[in-house]
């Protein structure tokens, strides 16, 4: 499977851009910085997830001076042709997104993940190792839903219950509980425990499958035995119900739920060290890339499809030896690469795209 055509209109710097990547090999976007290479990968990512990997604001993706941006992608899955369309419309208060898969609105993120699974690594991708816990939680969520698109339903259910419980806590304004408020809080707490425990089980499962693959990928990339270990770190001790009961007073005072899967983390160890704080920058970068490659392999093995691999300016961050090892490790299927530097000699792309003349002036 792969992306055979990508069209951008008034997206970021581009008034209009049409490219035809090789759906089964490497396509390189080779041009100077400032020509929109990362924006092309961002557009692919938005088609797959309805989210940018660069900004939380959809308005940032609409070209300056325009109110509407479009992204269109044509995918080939064997004999099946899938078209994914995105329209961003800038409004006075917010920017609306409208997505279609084969001219139909997707029912959930599940349908998008089924249509276009992908793996992305950017220079900022090292935050999955050294950054705040939210980066590792997001990584797990993306991996879970790419491996099994139905997992997105568990993620969405927990998010809905958490939102409802937090709204109730805020409405209390730190005061006491009436009988009806106590009953409502108990209902949302029970729901949170049920959905939270189910979500943690999914996370622990994917982490257990990912760990050995990440260790192998790190060894191949770094050229040395690294002793990589991944462990789930809950934000509470004992059972979740008991932890929520202990934290209830604080939750009511603060107006939000202080423990639960939304506060959990993943411990990444390298040779027994906490890689989040004790690994070198080079080790952290190799670990982050190993996690992405391991996740890519996990999705491929589970679903029997090759996710699209997006590599944004990765080779400039690696020394020549690790760059060569990465090239040897690239999976089959479609890979989209951006670079402003000369290509590594071992890289043999199917298509090279120069974006220099495509940027709107």
Number of C-alpha atoms within 10 A of each C-alpha: 21 25 25 17 17 21 19 22 19 22 26 21 21 22 16 16 18 14 15 15 23 21 22 18 19 23 22 24 26 21 20 14 12 13 21 22 25 20 20 25 22 22 25 25 22 18 24 22 19 17 17 20 16 14 11 10 12 18 21 15 24 24 18 13 7 12 14 20 23 21 24 20 24 17 19 18 14 8 7 8 13 17 19 23 21 20 19 21 18 19 11 5 6 11 19 13 17 14 21 17 18 13 11 11 13 15 10 13 19 18 17 23 23 16 20 25 27 24 21 22 20 20 16 13 20 21 18 26 27 22 14 12 20 16 18 20 19 12 16 22 19 21 25 23 22 29 24 16 21 17 20 20 15 16 19 15 16 23 17 13 19 23 15 15 24 21 14 18 22 17 13 17 12 15 12 12 13 10 9 9 15 11 12 14 19 14 12 18 22 15 17 26 21 14 22 24 18 15 23 19 12 17 20 16 12 18 20 14 13 23 19 16 19 27 21 17 25 26 17 18 21 19 12 10 13 19 16 23 20 17 14 15 15 17 15 17 10 8 10 22 17 13 17 21 12 12 15 19 14 14 20 22 15 16 19 18 23 19 19 21 25 19 15 17 19 22 16 24 21 21 12 12 15 15 21 20 14 14 19 11 13 14 18 22 23 23 30 24 27 24 24 23 24 22 28 25 22 21 22 18 12 11 15 11 15 23 25 27 25 24 21 24 20 19 23 15 14 15 10 12 11 17 20 17 15 22 15 13 13 13 18 14 17 25 28 25 23 25 20 16 13 10 15 12 7 11 13 14 15 15 15 18 15 13 19 16 9 15 16 15 7
